[in-house]
Amino acid sequence: MRPRLRAAAGAALALAAGVLGLVAAAWSGPADMPRHDAWTAAEKATLASMQLSRLAELPAAPSNAVEARAEAVALGRRLFSDTRLSGNGQVACATCHDPQREFQDGRPVGQGVATGRRRTMPIAAAGHGPWLFWDGRKDSLWSQALGPLEDAAEHGANRVQLVRLLGTHYRAEYEALFGPFPSLQDLPVRASPLGSRAEREAWAAMPPAQRESVNRAFANLGKAIAAYERTVRYEESRFDRYVAAVLRGDAAGQQVLSAQEVAGLRVFIGPGQCATCHNGPLLTDQHFHNTGVPLREPSRPDRGRTQAVAAVLADEFNCRGIYSDDPRASCAELDFLATDDPAMEGAFKTPSLRHLAGRAPYMHAGQFGTLEEVVAHYRRAPPAATGRSELLQSGSAHGVRIPIRLADAQARDLVAFLRSLGPVPAP
């Protein structure tokens, strides 16, 4: 090669090397130049809708007149941790809803006085949803608080026992909120419409007025607990800070998520189709879905939402009941509740994904121990053991869904993003 050509080639190579060096420097990481992630206007709108700061104020619950009173919150906090509200004196609400463990227990299924069939649900921001429990068999936070107290596997107590305890140990606080406590005279020792045969017979033998006064005190017990539970909220995550940085064009602020976590976020709102159900500030649509999660006990299929519909309509403590503080209020959820939707067979409530990493195992009966297993399930999309899964297998077609096809790297990125949804560590 002639000297001039060699010199020109050398200069071109040097120029190319310089350009590549500049590119490498620009992408070498936050220490040199902050990463600036590009999002479309539509994607930004989606991200903005998922910020915790967009969560509306907790809607008032007209059926609970004391929900906002500080005295009710204080009473509810004490009741929440009182193990005397159980058949064996060892189980409190806080036993399964442990404040030190994201108000859950880390078990595949709840463990009270006996072993339950489903996972303990966290209670943070629970009042934002119209339905409570995995199957939605309760329509208010205070009514939900009553269910476990008489459940044979949870607290294992009975209604008269609970009201006696309330009158013996909390009478002053109760009367400051609800007025005179009902008479305990001539009450049987143990009686409940949901208990053992002897307890049910004792309940049936009580005069109607006496049963109603016990029910009202029992309902008020739930209203105090609910007042406390309404104060349990989620904290801001690194994801929320990232979205705020994206919306204000702050490249430095975007470094709060790693490049892999951002890639996982793109999967979450894109090919992973996670945001189809996990949307809004709480990352849940508050609805019920069958996604083919395997049965925990194949010999005892759990029908989910289908069985709960009749239960919530018949519940004496529902929105329309006489123990509601505003029984004339619109009960829209009950009024328009579909009672024959085949899609609800085997369907369970979409849980919030906030603080997810600290809440293993996952699904309604703890079927999966890790987030990797959860993502693998959605990629596999197996048919449901009961009802019909909404997930599509390869080659299937649907009006709004397509099969979830993720490369291994995308699955790893998605798991990394899901782990970013926990509370921001204290400095």
C-alpha positions in Angstrom: 0.0 0.0 0.0 1.3 3.5 -0.9 2.3 5.7 2.0 -0.6 8.2 1.3 -3.2 5.4 1.2 -1.7 3.9 4.4 -1.9 7.3 6.1 -5.5 7.9 4.9 -6.5 4.4 6.1 -4.8 5.0 9.4 -6.6 8.3 9.9 -10.0 6.7 9.0 -9.4 4.0 11.6 -8.4 6.5 14.2 -11.5 8.5 13.5 -13.7 5.4 13.7 -12.0 4.4 16.9 -12.6 7.9 18.3 -16.3 7.8 17.4 -16.6 4.3 19.0 -14.8 5.6 22.1 -17.3 8.4 22.4 -20.2 6.0 22.0 -18.8 3.7 24.6 -18.3 6.6 27.0 -21.9 7.7 26.5 -23.1 4.3 27.4 -20.5 3.3 30.0 -22.9 3.8 32.9 -24.3 6.3 35.3 -20.8 7.3 36.5 -19.9 8.8 33.1 -23.2 9.8 31.6 -26.7 9.1 32.9 -28.7 6.6 30.8 -31.7 8.4 29.2 -34.5 5.9 28.4 -36.8 6.6 25.5 -40.5 6.1 25.9 -43.3 6.9 23.5 -46.1 9.3 24.6 -48.5 6.3 24.9 -46.0 4.4 27.1 -45.5 7.4 29.3 -49.2 7.6 29.8 -49.3 4.0 30.8 -46.4 4.4 33.3 -47.9 7.6 34.7 -51.2 5.7 35.4 -49.2 3.2 37.5 -47.6 5.6 39.9 -48.6 5.2 43.5 -49.0 9.0 43.7 -52.0 8.7 41.3 -53.9 6.6 43.8 -57.1 8.4 44.8 -58.0 9.0 48.3 -59.5 6.0 50.0 -63.2 6.1 49.2 -65.5 6.6 52.1 -67.4 3.5 53.3 -70.9 4.7 54.3 -71.6 1.3 55.8 -69.0 2.0 58.5 -69.7 5.3 60.3 -66.6 5.2 62.6 -64.0 4.3 59.9 -62.3 7.7 60.1 -62.4 8.3 63.9 -59.1 8.1 65.7 -60.7 6.3 68.6 -61.9 3.5 66.2 -58.4 3.2 64.7 -56.9 2.9 68.2 -59.4 0.3 69.3 -59.0 -1.6 66.0 -55.2 -1.7 66.4 -55.6 -3.3 69.8 -58.2 -5.8 68.6 -56.0 -6.6 65.6 -53.2 -8.0 67.9 -55.5 -9.6 70.6 -55.0 -13.4 70.6 -58.0 -13.7 72.9 -60.2 -13.3 69.8 -59.7 -17.0 69.0 -60.8 -20.3 70.1 -57.5 -21.3 71.6 -56.3 -17.9 72.8 -53.3 -18.0 70.6 -54.4 -16.5 67.2 -54.8 -12.8 66.4 -55.3 -11.0 63.1 -51.6 -10.1 63.4 -50.7 -13.8 63.6 -51.3 -14.2 59.8 -51.2 -10.5 58.9 -47.8 -9.8 60.5 -46.9 -6.1 60.4 -43.2 -7.2 60.2 -43.9 -9.3 57.1 -45.9 -7.0 54.8 -49.1 -7.9 56.8 -48.9 -11.6 55.6 -47.2 -14.7 57.0 -44.9 -16.1 54.3 -46.8 -19.5 54.3 -48.3 -21.2 51.3 -51.6 -21.3 53.1 -52.8 -19.6 56.3 -52.1 -21.2 59.6 -54.5 -20.3 62.4 -56.0 -22.7 64.9 -55.8 -25.1 62.0 -54.4 -25.1 58.4 -56.4 -23.2 55.8 -56.8 -23.7 52.1 -55.6 -20.4 50.7 -52.7 -17.9 51.0 -53.0 -15.1 53.5 -53.7 -11.9 51.5 -51.9 -8.6 52.5 -54.2 -5.9 53.7 -52.4 -2.8 52.6 -54.8 -0.6 50.6 -57.4 -3.3 50.7 -60.2 -0.8 51.1 -59.7 0.4 47.6 -61.2 -2.7 46.2 -65.0 -3.5 46.1 -64.4 -7.2 46.9 -62.4 -8.8 49.7 -60.7 -12.2 50.0 -59.2 -14.2 47.0 -62.8 -15.0 45.9 -64.5 -11.7 46.8 -67.0 -13.2 49.2 -67.1 -10.0 51.3 -68.0 -6.5 50.0 -66.6 -4.3 52.7 -63.4 -4.2 54.9 -65.4 -4.4 58.1 -67.4 -7.4 56.9 -64.2 -9.0 55.8 -62.8 -8.6 59.3 -65.6 -10.7 60.7 -65.1 -13.8 58.5 -61.8 -15.1 60.0 -63.0 -14.7 63.6 -65.5 -17.6 63.2 -63.7 -19.6 60.6 -62.8 -23.0 62.0 -59.3 -22.9 60.5 -58.5 -19.3 61.3 -59.5 -17.9 64.7 -62.0 -20.7 65.5 -64.0 -18.5 67.9 -67.8 -18.2 68.1 -69.9 -15.1 68.0 -71.1 -15.0 71.6 -67.6 -15.6 72.9 -66.3 -12.7 70.9 -69.0 -10.3 72.1 -68.4 -11.4 75.7 -64.7 -10.6 75.3 -65.5 -7.3 73.7 -67.7 -6.3 76.6 -65.4 -7.6 79.3 -62.1 -6.0 78.1 -63.1 -3.1 75.7 -66.5 -1.9 77.0 -65.4 1.8 77.6 -63.8 2.1 74.2 -66.8 0.4 72.5 -69.4 2.6 74.2 -67.4 5.8 73.3 -67.8 4.8 69.7 -71.0 2.9 69.4 -73.2 3.7 72.4 -74.4 1.4 75.2 -73.1 -2.2 75.1 -75.7 -4.8 74.8 -76.6 -6.9 77.9 -74.7 -10.0 78.4 -77.2 -11.4 80.8 -78.7 -14.8 79.9 -76.3 -15.3 77.0 -75.2 -18.9 76.4 -71.5 -19.5 76.9 -70.9 -20.5 73.3 -73.3 -19.8 70.4 -72.9 -19.0 66.7 -74.9 -19.5 63.5 -71.6 -20.8 61.9 -70.1 -22.9 64.6 -70.4 -26.5 65.8 -73.7 -28.2 66.0 -74.0 -27.4 69.7 -73.2 -23.7 69.0 -75.7 -23.5 66.2 -78.4 -25.1 68.3 -77.6 -22.6 71.2 -77.8 -19.7 68.7 -81.2 -20.9 67.3 -82.5 -21.1 70.9 -81.7 -17.4 71.6 -84.6 -14.9 71.2 -84.4 -13.0 67.9 -83.8 -9.6 69.7 -80.9 -11.1 71.6 -79.4 -12.5 68.4 -79.7 -9.2 66.8 -78.0 -7.3 69.6 -75.1 -9.8 69.5 -74.8 -9.4 65.8 -74.7 -5.7 66.0 -71.9 -5.8 68.6 -70.1 -8.3 66.4 -70.5 -6.1 63.4 -69.1 -3.1 65.4 -66.1 -5.3 66.3 -65.4 -5.6 62.6 -65.9 -1.9 62.0 -63.2 -1.0 64.6 -60.7 -3.5 63.1 -61.5 -2.1 59.6 -60.8 1.4 60.8 -57.3 0.3 61.7 -56.8 -1.7 58.5 -57.6 1.3 56.4 -54.5 3.0 57.7 -52.2 0.3 56.3 -50.7 1.6 53.1 -48.1 0.8 50.5 -44.9 2.9 50.4 -43.3 4.4 47.3 -41.0 2.1 45.3 -38.0 2.7 43.1 -40.3 2.1 40.2 -42.4 5.2 41.3 -39.3 7.3 41.4 -38.2 6.1 38.0 -41.5 7.0 36.4 -41.4 10.5 38.0 -38.0 10.9 36.5 -39.1 9.8 33.1 -42.0 12.2 33.1 -39.9 15.2 34.0 -37.1 14.2 31.6 -34.6 13.7 34.4 -31.9 11.3 33.0 -30.0 11.2 36.3 -33.2 10.3 38.2 -33.8 7.4 35.9 -30.7 5.6 37.2 -32.8 4.5 40.2 -33.7 1.4 38.1 -31.0 -0.6 36.4 -30.9 -1.2 32.7 -32.2 -4.8 33.3 -35.1 -3.6 35.4 -36.1 -1.0 32.7 -35.9 -3.8 30.1 -38.2 -5.8 32.4 -40.6 -2.9 32.7 -40.9 -2.9 28.9 -41.7 -6.6 29.0 -44.3 -5.9 31.8 -46.3 -3.4 29.7 -45.5 -5.0 26.4 -45.0 -8.7 25.4 -45.5 -10.0 28.9 -49.0 -8.6 28.9 -48.8 -8.3 32.7 -50.4 -4.8 32.7 -53.5 -6.3 31.2 -54.6 -7.2 34.8 -51.9 -5.6 36.9 -52.6 -2.0 36.2 -53.4 1.3 37.9 -51.6 2.7 41.0 -52.0 -0.6 43.0 -51.0 -2.8 40.0 -54.3 -4.6 40.1 -57.6 -4.3 38.2 -59.5 -5.5 41.4 -61.1 -8.2 39.2 -61.1 -12.0 39.1 -59.2 -14.2 36.6 -58.5 -17.8 35.8 -54.9 -18.1 34.7 -54.6 -21.9 34.9 -52.8 -21.9 38.3 -52.5 -25.6 39.3 -54.7 -26.9 42.1 -53.1 -27.3 45.5 -55.3 -30.2 46.3 -56.4 -32.0 43.1 -58.9 -34.0 45.1 -60.6 -30.8 46.3 -60.9 -28.4 43.4 -61.2 -24.7 44.5 -63.9 -23.1 42.3 -62.9 -19.6 43.4 -65.2 -16.7 42.5 -68.0 -18.9 41.3 -68.7 -20.2 44.8 -68.4 -16.7 46.4 -71.1 -15.0 44.5 -74.0 -16.7 46.3 -72.1 -16.2 49.6 -71.8 -12.4 49.3 -75.4 -12.0 48.2 -76.7 -14.0 51.2 -74.3 -12.4 53.7 -76.2 -10.7 56.6 -73.3 -8.3 57.0 -73.2 -7.1 53.3 -73.9 -3.6 52.0 -77.7 -4.1 52.1 -77.8 -5.7 55.6 -79.4 -4.1 58.7 -75.9 -3.9 60.3 -74.7 -1.5 57.6 -74.6 2.1 58.9 -76.2 3.2 55.7 -78.3 0.4 54.3 -80.1 2.8 51.9 -76.8 3.6 50.2 -76.3 2.5 46.6 -74.9 -1.0 46.6 -73.8 -0.9 43.0 -71.5 -3.9 43.2 -74.2 -6.1 44.6 -76.9 -4.6 42.3 -75.0 -5.4 39.2 -73.2 -8.5 40.3 -73.2 -11.2 37.6 -74.4 -14.5 39.0 -73.9 -16.8 36.0 -70.6 -15.8 34.4 -68.8 -19.0 33.4 -65.4 -17.1 33.3 -65.5 -16.9 37.1 -65.1 -20.7 37.5 -61.7 -21.1 39.1 -61.1 -17.4 39.0 -59.3 -15.5 41.8 -58.7 -11.9 42.6 -55.8 -10.1 41.0 -53.4 -9.3 43.8 -51.4 -6.0 44.0 -47.8 -6.5 42.9 -46.6 -3.8 45.2 -44.0 -5.0 47.8 -44.1 -8.3 45.8 -40.6 -9.6 46.4 -41.1 -9.8 50.2 -44.3 -11.8 49.9 -43.3 -15.3 48.6 -44.8 -17.8 48.0 -47.2 -16.7 45.3 -50.7 -17.3 44.0 -53.9 -18.0 45.9 -52.6 -21.1 47.6 -48.9 -20.5 47.5 -48.4 -22.8 44.5 -45.2 -21.1 43.4 -42.2 -20.4 45.6 -40.4 -17.9 43.5 -41.0 -15.1 41.0 -39.1 -17.2 38.4 -41.7 -19.9 38.8 -44.6 -17.5 38.4 -43.1 -16.1 35.1 -42.5 -19.6 33.9 -46.1 -20.5 34.5 -47.3 -17.6 32.4 -44.9 -18.5 29.6 -46.1 -22.1 29.7 -49.8 -21.2 29.9 -51.1 -24.6 30.9 -54.9 -25.3 30.7 -56.9 -24.8 33.9 -57.8 -27.8 36.0 -61.2 -26.2 36.7 -62.9 -23.7 34.5 -61.0 -22.2 31.5 -57.7 -20.3 31.6 -57.5 -16.8 30.1 -53.9 -17.5 29.0 -53.5 -18.6 25.4 -51.3 -21.4 24.2 -49.3 -21.0 21.0 -51.5 -21.0 18.0 -54.6 -19.9 19.9 -56.5 -16.7 19.1 -58.5 -14.2 21.1 -60.0 -10.8 20.6 -57.6 -9.0 22.9 -54.9 -11.5 24.0 -52.1 -13.2 22.2 -49.9 -16.0 23.5 -47.2 -14.8 25.9 -43.9 -15.5 24.1 -40.8 -14.4 26.0 -37.2 -15.2 25.4 -35.2 -16.4 28.5 -33.5 -13.1 28.8 -36.8 -11.3 28.8 -38.1 -13.5 31.5 -35.1 -12.7 33.6 -35.5 -9.0 33.0 -39.2 -9.2 34.0 -38.3 -10.8 37.3 -35.7 -8.1 37.9 -38.4 -5.5 37.4 -40.9 -7.2 39.7 -38.3 -7.1 42.5 -38.1 -3.3 42.1 -41.7 -2.8 43.3 -40.7 -3.0 47.0 -40.5 -0.1 49.4 -37.4 2.1 49.0 -34.8 1.1 51.6 -34.3 3.6 54.4 -31.0 5.6 53.9 
